[in-house]
């Protein structure tokens, strides 16, 4: 691979890229894309709903048009097909909650130098933060899950499995789609009590309340309820929130909940063994540094060794690659 050509243009482009980011975040925060929907509206018509400063709103609409998220025709604006699909709340593929989660993380990234000098997080963990942040985080996880789970559920081998444990499953997106794709499967979503309303609402929305239940608990602090209860476990994006020892303990709790010969899957932003790529997992490791005492991204070898320490065999990297460079390891319990 050819090395990237860093020069004054590319360096300054990277340095000022947050201008684009903040423009997108503001469009989502003000819900402009939902206001416009499938209509074509003038700035004045949009402002009847938003009641903003007209001069600033006009600049924002023009900048969103320059980003090709809006389409400007004379003095009216409409959504681009992509904006209508991903940025309007009326779309089932809405990504706005995850974008707002990113927005809430921005201040901690701004303070990265402080975190590195002082060696401690610059924000609270999203799952323990205030209601607005927690909603953006949990529903953002739903957004991302919806971008992956429907397709992945058709590829992941859950044949022969009767009970799935969605360990730290948040709103239950993966459990839902795994059950929809496997008619004989039932599942339990195990997560914090504060997550229950989001999970139960999502489970009900997909009409699988008779097949998926919610188990409240703290997978870091609590011992799991009952051993040898499940024959498959799914751990999606929970290990990166903890340091190596704690992550290994979490895997141990999941393994304990499984019967011998069960399947376990770990879905993470997996680094290469030199820890310097792929890019998104490397940057995500910084994100965990800024928001947790010990969290980080892990390499395939690190995750494999954690699984082996709990007797997991036949460990392999699946061919799946997520839209943000996530990957999956699978194994069989002893």
Secondary structure, 3 states (H helix, E strand, C coil): CCCCCCCHHHHHHHHCCHHHHHHHHHHHHCCHHHHHCCCEEEHHHHHHHHCCCHHHHHHHHHHHHHCCCEEEECCEEEECHHHHHHCCCCCCCCCHHHHHHHHHHHHHHHCHHHHHHHCCCCCCCHHHCCHHHHHHHHHHHHHHHHHHHHHHHHHCCCCCCCEEEEECCCCCHHHHHHHHHCCCCEEEEEECHHHHHHHHHHHHHCCCCCCEEEEECCCCCCCCCCCCCEEEEEEECCHHHCCHHHHHHHHHHHHHCEEEEEEEEEEECEECCCCCCCHHHHHHHHHHHHHCCCCCCEEHHHHHHHHHCCCCEEEEECCCCCCCCCEEEEEECC
